[in-house]
Amino acid sequence: MGSVLVTTGDAVAAPRHFVTHAGNAGIKDATPDLSIVASTVPCVAAGVFTRSLFAGPSVGLCRRHLRDGTARAVVTVSKNANVATGPEGEADARELATLVAAAVGAAPEEVLVGSTGVIGRRYPMERIRAHMDGLQVPSSADFPAVARAIMTTDTVPKLASARVGKATVTGMAKGSGMIEPDMATLLAYVFTDGALDRHGVGDMWARVVGSTFNCLSVDTDTSTSDTALLLANGAAGAVDQAELERAVLAVCQSLTVQLAADGEGATKVIQVRVSAARDGAQAKRVAKAVVNSPLVKCAVHGADPNWGRVVMAVGKCWQDTDIEPASVQVSFGGLQVYPGLLDDAGLGQLAKIMQAGTVEIDVVLGTGAAEALVWGCDLSSEYVHINADYTT
């Protein structure tokens, strides 16, 4: 994956035969809140979704529409999750898909819906209908505009693209809080003009999500609307499937790190690598225990060289009885802090390492040969302010 060059920001490229729309339908305020990405030709498609018991109507609709592994368009409503809204909310999601289908010349079953925002409020359908009335999607694509339109508490849009042969892979994501992987963790969309095998795309997408978006945590809370979608229209022709998967993986990893950096109130990214684990599940479990620890997050925020909090977090995984303290090693930015005791000079060096924009923590378990890499962010007082005033 290291050989894949990833472009971020407004410089991302648009895959062939994708067109976009981003506008304001008056969902909450005057900012962009309704966006569409559509392919002028059918796409092979796959999705991974939240496992929340309160999954929203948009998630249920996407699951139904993806049963045949194809799609044409993705519409996103931001600032309104349309969750816990009963049969009326489900009808609203279906109507939205129908309205978008008419605008892009597709069947309603070819439209996927993403929603994000406040739970417990229906879409303002009169405003959406007025916005969609006579809407003509442009014949060009502006992915940065769509990335901005899907934002809620995000402070910056998240975009990434890569080239593989003649094909382009471009992705966008939104997510700042209520992020803990229980499948996807947010809204994330990847589009490519490379050709993907319809029968293998689901497994491929699950692998990518499992090692990127599912390795991200901001605050341990799982959204009711988590949706990760992949659409491939094949307009660039055949592409080596392994190379295309590497490009998709590189784009998604870039988006994952961007999401961690923009966590609500975040000032630093935390990257935790657990190696020499019994299996991948153990490695991820321990890594998540570290990145999710409020005490580790606070220490990173204040550049406090209290490395014992990492040992504490590993120790919470008491079910993993094969982990023995004598075999564990812990390092920050290459500086080993355990085993052994740091003197005052060593603690000062650790404090400097923890002042970086990305704090890298490595844990060697000594139980096997597997490893996992996860990302998160620090915990600041701003996170409390954002979520204490979210609807008021």
MARGUKOL-645793 format. One record per residue (C-alpha): x, y, z. Coordinates in nm, 3 decimals, padded with zeros to 5 digits. Example, Ala and Ser with C-alpha at 12.3 -4.5 7.8 and 13.67 -1.06 7.14 Angstrom:
REM residues 2
+---------+---------+---------+
:      px :      py :      pz :
+---------+---------+---------+
:  01.230 : -00.450 :  00.780 :
:  01.367 : -00.106 :  00.714 :
+---------+---------+---------+
//
This chain:
REM residues 392
+---------+---------+---------+
:      px :      py :      pz :
+---------+---------+---------+
:  00.000 :  00.000 :  00.000 :
:  00.297 :  00.229 :  00.049 :
:  00.332 :  00.266 : -00.329 :
: -00.015 :  00.415 : -00.366 :
: -00.005 :  00.795 : -00.397 :
: -00.306 :  00.955 : -00.227 :
: -00.428 :  01.308 : -00.299 :
: -00.637 :  01.490 : -00.040 :
: -00.840 :  01.810 : -00.019 :
: -00.992 :  01.997 : -00.311 :
: -00.730 :  01.853 : -00.548 :
: -00.902 :  01.513 : -00.560 :
: -00.993 :  01.379 : -00.902 :
: -01.342 :  01.282 : -01.014 :
: -01.391 :  00.930 : -01.155 :
: -01.546 :  00.913 : -01.503 :
: -01.923 :  00.926 : -01.548 :
: -02.002 :  01.045 : -01.195 :
: -02.198 :  01.368 : -01.153 :
: -02.289 :  01.557 : -00.836 :
: -02.524 :  01.806 : -00.677 :
: -02.487 :  01.991 : -00.347 :
: -02.736 :  02.246 : -00.219 :
: -02.941 :  02.378 :  00.070 :
: -03.286 :  02.236 :  00.129 :
: -03.339 :  02.419 :  00.457 :
: -03.293 :  02.112 :  00.676 :
: -03.161 :  02.317 :  00.969 :
: -02.981 :  02.631 :  00.855 :
: -02.847 :  02.801 :  00.543 :
: -02.548 :  02.570 :  00.489 :
: -02.542 :  02.292 :  00.223 :
: -02.740 :  01.995 :  00.354 :
: -02.858 :  01.783 :  00.061 :
: -02.617 :  01.622 : -00.182 :
: -02.627 :  01.367 : -00.461 :
: -02.356 :  01.164 : -00.630 :
: -02.481 :  00.971 : -00.933 :
: -02.330 :  00.760 : -01.206 :
: -02.459 :  00.796 : -01.559 :
: -02.416 :  00.420 : -01.597 :
: -02.500 :  00.133 : -01.358 :
: -02.254 :  00.052 : -01.079 :
: -02.144 : -00.252 : -00.890 :
: -02.199 : -00.155 : -00.527 :
: -02.148 : -00.272 : -00.171 :
: -02.228 : -00.136 :  00.172 :
: -02.139 : -00.193 :  00.534 :
: -02.372 : -00.053 :  00.799 :
: -02.426 :  00.005 :  01.167 :
: -02.539 : -00.285 :  01.382 :
: -02.724 : -00.051 :  01.614 :
: -03.066 : -00.177 :  01.724 :
: -03.194 :  00.171 :  01.639 :
: -03.060 :  00.173 :  01.283 :
: -03.233 :  00.446 :  01.085 :
: -03.464 :  00.411 :  00.784 :
: -03.180 :  00.513 :  00.551 :
: -02.980 :  00.209 :  00.663 :
: -03.272 : -00.028 :  00.610 :
: -03.340 :  00.119 :  00.266 :
: -02.975 :  00.081 :  00.162 :
: -02.967 : -00.279 :  00.275 :
: -03.274 : -00.358 :  00.064 :
: -03.152 : -00.169 : -00.243 :
: -02.811 : -00.338 : -00.234 :
: -02.943 : -00.693 : -00.237 :
: -02.859 : -00.727 : -00.606 :
: -02.517 : -00.566 : -00.566 :
: -02.590 : -00.266 : -00.790 :
: -02.674 :  00.103 : -00.750 :
: -02.667 :  00.431 : -00.942 :
: -02.680 :  00.714 : -00.688 :
: -02.622 :  00.818 : -00.328 :
: -02.821 :  01.101 : -00.169 :
: -02.728 :  01.240 :  00.172 :
: -02.932 :  01.452 :  00.409 :
: -02.716 :  01.615 :  00.674 :
: -02.826 :  01.771 :  01.004 :
: -03.119 :  01.529 :  01.031 :
: -03.072 :  01.157 :  01.096 :
: -03.442 :  01.065 :  01.052 :
: -03.394 :  00.795 :  01.320 :
: -03.656 :  00.672 :  01.569 :
: -03.925 :  00.834 :  01.355 :
: -04.147 :  00.528 :  01.300 :
: -04.326 :  00.428 :  00.979 :
: -04.349 :  00.794 :  00.875 :
: -03.971 :  00.823 :  00.875 :
: -03.941 :  00.509 :  00.665 :
: -04.190 :  00.650 :  00.416 :
: -03.990 :  00.974 :  00.403 :
: -03.671 :  00.783 :  00.316 :
: -03.851 :  00.597 :  00.037 :
: -03.995 :  00.919 : -00.101 :
: -03.651 :  01.082 : -00.097 :
: -03.511 :  00.792 : -00.302 :
: -03.797 :  00.830 : -00.549 :
: -03.739 :  01.205 : -00.586 :
: -03.368 :  01.155 : -00.648 :
: -03.432 :  00.873 : -00.894 :
: -03.646 :  01.108 : -01.102 :
: -03.374 :  01.374 : -01.098 :
: -03.094 :  01.144 : -01.214 :
: -03.291 :  00.915 : -01.446 :
: -03.265 :  00.604 : -01.231 :
: -03.505 :  00.364 : -01.068 :
: -03.581 :  00.427 : -00.697 :
: -03.421 :  00.090 : -00.613 :
: -03.095 :  00.220 : -00.757 :
: -03.075 :  00.508 : -00.509 :
: -02.898 :  00.475 : -00.172 :
: -02.973 :  00.713 :  00.115 :
: -02.743 :  00.843 :  00.386 :
: -02.857 :  01.054 :  00.680 :
: -02.672 :  01.220 :  00.965 :
: -02.769 :  01.463 :  01.238 :
: -03.016 :  01.488 :  01.522 :
: -03.208 :  01.171 :  01.617 :
: -03.584 :  01.175 :  01.665 :
: -03.681 :  01.427 :  01.399 :
: -03.838 :  01.352 :  01.061 :
: -03.711 :  01.503 :  00.742 :
: -03.878 :  01.838 :  00.662 :
: -04.031 :  01.682 :  00.352 :
: -04.203 :  01.996 :  00.226 :
: -03.865 :  02.168 :  00.205 :
: -03.703 :  01.865 :  00.046 :
: -03.981 :  01.837 : -00.212 :
: -03.944 :  02.206 : -00.296 :
: -03.567 :  02.164 : -00.335 :
: -03.603 :  01.859 : -00.557 :
: -03.883 :  02.004 : -00.771 :
: -03.740 :  02.034 : -01.121 :
: -03.384 :  01.973 : -01.000 :
: -03.140 :  01.884 : -01.277 :
: -02.814 :  01.734 : -01.159 :
: -02.517 :  01.898 : -01.340 :
: -02.326 :  01.702 : -01.600 :
: -02.003 :  01.748 : -01.402 :
: -01.875 :  01.640 : -01.062 :
: -01.772 :  01.857 : -00.766 :
: -01.671 :  01.610 : -00.496 :
: -01.538 :  01.878 : -00.256 :
: -01.880 :  02.046 : -00.259 :
: -02.047 :  01.716 : -00.170 :
: -01.793 :  01.650 :  00.106 :
: -01.882 :  01.985 :  00.259 :
: -02.255 :  01.925 :  00.223 :
: -02.246 :  01.600 :  00.425 :
: -02.077 :  01.765 :  00.725 :
: -02.246 :  01.819 :  01.062 :
: -02.010 :  01.903 :  01.349 :
: -01.709 :  01.839 :  01.125 :
: -01.480 :  02.141 :  01.095 :
: -01.324 :  02.038 :  00.762 :
: -01.433 :  01.816 :  00.470 :
: -01.255 :  01.482 :  00.433 :
: -01.150 :  01.381 :  00.081 :
: -00.896 :  01.146 : -00.072 :
: -00.825 :  01.001 : -00.416 :
: -00.577 :  00.767 : -00.581 :
: -00.499 :  00.641 : -00.929 :
: -00.459 :  00.279 : -01.032 :
: -00.385 :  00.229 : -01.401 :
: -00.646 :  00.427 : -01.594 :
: -00.888 :  00.423 : -01.301 :
: -00.953 :  00.679 : -01.028 :
: -01.066 :  00.602 : -00.675 :
: -01.215 :  00.897 : -00.484 :
: -01.368 :  00.894 : -00.140 :
: -01.524 :  01.128 :  00.110 :
: -01.635 :  01.089 :  00.469 :
: -01.800 :  01.277 :  00.750 :
: -01.778 :  01.213 :  01.118 :
: -01.655 :  01.402 :  01.419 :
: -01.840 :  01.261 :  01.718 :
: -02.050 :  00.954 :  01.804 :
: -01.778 :  00.745 :  01.643 :
: -01.695 :  00.392 :  01.754 :
: -01.681 :  00.113 :  01.500 :
: -01.959 : -00.136 :  01.527 :
: -01.929 : -00.181 :  01.157 :
: -01.875 :  00.153 :  00.984 :
: -01.874 :  00.446 :  01.227 :
: -01.990 :  00.737 :  01.013 :
: -02.081 :  00.821 :  00.657 :
: -01.813 :  00.719 :  00.410 :
: -01.850 :  00.694 :  00.033 :
: -01.596 :  00.569 : -00.219 :
: -01.649 :  00.597 : -00.594 :
: -01.436 :  00.452 : -00.872 :
: -01.449 :  00.416 : -01.247 :
: -01.249 :  00.094 : -01.219 :
: -01.431 : -00.230 : -01.290 :
: -01.500 : -00.446 : -00.987 :
: -01.617 : -00.808 : -00.973 :
: -01.981 : -00.799 : -00.866 :
: -01.945 : -01.129 : -00.681 :
: -01.634 : -01.025 : -00.487 :
: -01.702 : -00.660 : -00.416 :
: -01.885 : -00.726 : -00.089 :
: -01.600 : -00.925 :  00.062 :
: -01.344 : -00.675 : -00.061 :
: -01.533 : -00.380 :  00.086 :
: -01.575 : -00.561 :  00.420 :
: -01.198 : -00.620 :  00.434 :
: -01.123 : -00.255 :  00.366 :
: -01.377 : -00.123 :  00.616 :
: -01.252 : -00.371 :  00.876 :
: -00.898 : -00.238 :  00.865 :
: -00.978 :  00.133 :  00.827 :
: -01.310 :  00.281 :  00.941 :
: -01.366 : -00.004 :  01.185 :
: -01.030 :  00.080 :  01.343 :
: -01.136 :  00.433 :  01.432 :
: -01.280 :  00.559 :  01.759 :
: -01.343 :  00.912 :  01.883 :
: -01.570 :  00.865 :  02.182 :
: -01.686 :  00.498 :  02.194 :
: -02.042 :  00.586 :  02.087 :
: -02.190 :  00.410 :  01.783 :
: -02.415 :  00.604 :  01.548 :
: -02.757 :  00.479 :  01.442 :
: -02.683 :  00.584 :  01.084 :
: -02.333 :  00.448 :  01.012 :
: -02.303 :  00.381 :  00.641 :
: -02.000 :  00.298 :  00.426 :
: -02.068 :  00.263 :  00.053 :
: -01.857 :  00.166 : -00.247 :
: -01.976 :  00.225 : -00.606 :
: -01.779 :  00.120 : -00.914 :
: -01.909 :  00.197 : -01.263 :
: -01.628 :  00.037 : -01.466 :
: -01.599 :  00.332 : -01.705 :
: -01.218 :  00.310 : -01.699 :
: -01.224 : -00.054 : -01.797 :
: -01.061 : -00.357 : -01.639 :
: -00.814 : -00.299 : -01.358 :
: -00.604 : -00.549 : -01.164 :
: -00.834 : -00.635 : -00.873 :
: -00.556 : -00.656 : -00.614 :
: -00.417 : -00.318 : -00.717 :
: -00.764 : -00.164 : -00.713 :
: -00.822 : -00.298 : -00.362 :
: -00.492 : -00.147 : -00.249 :
: -00.599 :  00.189 : -00.390 :
: -00.939 :  00.170 : -00.218 :
: -00.762 :  00.074 :  00.106 :
: -00.520 :  00.368 :  00.076 :
: -00.805 :  00.613 :  00.019 :
: -01.001 :  00.479 :  00.314 :
: -00.700 :  00.483 :  00.545 :
: -00.640 :  00.847 :  00.455 :
: -01.004 :  00.927 :  00.530 :
: -00.981 :  00.741 :  00.861 :
: -00.682 :  00.946 :  00.976 :
: -00.856 :  01.267 :  00.863 :
: -01.161 :  01.170 :  01.067 :
: -00.949 :  01.105 :  01.375 :
: -00.782 :  01.444 :  01.337 :
: -01.121 :  01.617 :  01.321 :
: -01.277 :  01.439 :  01.617 :
: -01.494 :  01.672 :  01.821 :
: -01.265 :  01.896 :  02.023 :
: -00.957 :  01.704 :  01.907 :
: -00.613 :  01.862 :  01.904 :
: -00.409 :  01.546 :  01.838 :
: -00.435 :  01.211 :  01.661 :
: -00.359 :  00.899 :  01.863 :
: -00.226 :  00.601 :  01.666 :
: -00.198 :  00.271 :  01.851 :
: -00.023 : -00.030 :  01.703 :
: -00.045 : -00.362 :  01.885 :
:  00.188 : -00.631 :  01.755 :
:  00.298 : -00.983 :  01.846 :
: -00.062 : -01.065 :  01.937 :
: -00.228 : -01.407 :  01.938 :
: -00.459 : -01.308 :  01.651 :
: -00.599 : -01.001 :  01.482 :
: -00.900 : -00.990 :  01.713 :
: -00.682 : -00.975 :  02.022 :
: -00.459 : -00.711 :  01.868 :
: -00.754 : -00.488 :  01.780 :
: -00.921 : -00.544 :  02.118 :
: -00.614 : -00.432 :  02.310 :
: -00.544 : -00.143 :  02.074 :
: -00.901 : -00.020 :  02.115 :
: -00.874 : -00.046 :  02.494 :
: -00.579 :  00.192 :  02.477 :
: -00.718 :  00.442 :  02.226 :
: -01.057 :  00.449 :  02.402 :
: -00.923 :  00.506 :  02.753 :
: -01.036 :  00.852 :  02.874 :
: -00.725 :  00.868 :  03.092 :
: -00.493 :  00.793 :  02.799 :
: -00.678 :  01.051 :  02.589 :
: -00.642 :  01.316 :  02.861 :
: -00.274 :  01.240 :  02.911 :
: -00.214 :  01.280 :  02.538 :
: -00.411 :  01.605 :  02.534 :
: -00.195 :  01.752 :  02.810 :
:  00.132 :  01.589 :  02.695 :
:  00.150 :  01.436 :  03.043 :
:  00.414 :  01.159 :  03.040 :
:  00.194 :  00.930 :  03.249 :
:  00.271 :  00.620 :  03.044 :
:  00.127 :  00.394 :  03.314 :
: -00.219 :  00.468 :  03.178 :
: -00.137 :  00.259 :  02.871 :
: -00.035 : -00.033 :  03.091 :
: -00.362 :  00.014 :  03.280 :
: -00.561 :  00.001 :  02.956 :
: -00.390 : -00.319 :  02.843 :
: -00.456 : -00.469 :  03.185 :
: -00.831 : -00.410 :  03.145 :
: -00.835 : -00.687 :  02.884 :
: -00.851 : -00.944 :  03.161 :
: -01.022 : -01.204 :  02.943 :
: -00.697 : -01.236 :  02.746 :
: -00.529 : -01.457 :  03.004 :
: -00.234 : -01.530 :  02.776 :
: -00.109 : -01.170 :  02.811 :
:  00.169 : -01.169 :  03.069 :
:  00.311 : -00.838 :  03.194 :
:  00.665 : -00.971 :  03.173 :
:  00.626 : -01.020 :  02.796 :
:  00.465 : -00.682 :  02.719 :
:  00.654 : -00.383 :  02.581 :
:  00.518 : -00.027 :  02.549 :
:  00.671 :  00.258 :  02.347 :
:  00.577 :  00.615 :  02.257 :
:  00.720 :  00.740 :  01.929 :
:  00.997 :  00.480 :  01.946 :
:  01.085 :  00.554 :  02.310 :
:  01.037 :  00.241 :  02.521 :
:  00.868 :  00.322 :  02.851 :
:  00.796 : -00.034 :  02.970 :
:  00.963 : -00.250 :  03.086 :
:  01.206 : -00.026 :  03.269 :
:  01.162 :  00.300 :  03.454 :
:  01.221 :  00.639 :  03.293 :
:  01.434 :  00.888 :  03.482 :
:  01.353 :  01.260 :  03.482 :
:  01.533 :  01.310 :  03.152 :
:  01.338 :  01.023 :  02.997 :
:  01.009 :  01.162 :  03.123 :
:  01.100 :  01.498 :  02.971 :
:  01.173 :  01.329 :  02.639 :
:  00.837 :  01.148 :  02.655 :
:  00.656 :  01.476 :  02.724 :
:  00.811 :  01.625 :  02.408 :
:  00.703 :  01.320 :  02.204 :
:  00.348 :  01.364 :  02.335 :
:  00.337 :  01.726 :  02.217 :
:  00.333 :  01.611 :  01.852 :
:  00.022 :  01.639 :  01.636 :
:  00.017 :  01.260 :  01.608 :
:  00.114 :  01.055 :  01.913 :
:  00.220 :  00.701 :  01.822 :
:  00.184 :  00.431 :  02.087 :
:  00.322 :  00.082 :  02.026 :
:  00.234 : -00.220 :  02.238 :
:  00.406 : -00.557 :  02.191 :
:  00.205 : -00.836 :  02.358 :
:  00.431 : -01.137 :  02.308 :
:  00.140 : -01.376 :  02.254 :
:  00.177 : -01.443 :  01.881 :
:  00.252 : -01.278 :  01.546 :
: -00.064 : -01.078 :  01.460 :
: -00.100 : -00.700 :  01.472 :
: -00.358 : -00.423 :  01.443 :
: -00.342 : -00.048 :  01.386 :
: -00.614 :  00.182 :  01.520 :
: -00.669 :  00.556 :  01.534 :
: -00.839 :  00.796 :  01.772 :
: -00.794 :  01.142 :  01.920 :
: -00.735 :  01.319 :  02.248 :
: -01.010 :  01.431 :  02.484 :
: -01.045 :  01.803 :  02.543 :
: -01.292 :  02.025 :  02.725 :
: -01.421 :  02.139 :  02.384 :
: -01.571 :  01.791 :  02.329 :
: -01.791 :  01.844 :  02.635 :
: -01.896 :  02.192 :  02.519 :
: -01.990 :  02.068 :  02.170 :
: -02.205 :  01.783 :  02.296 :
: -02.359 :  01.969 :  02.589 :
: -02.502 :  02.223 :  02.345 :
: -02.563 :  01.999 :  02.043 :
: -02.934 :  02.078 :  01.993 :
: -02.953 :  02.409 :  02.178 :
+---------+---------+---------+
//
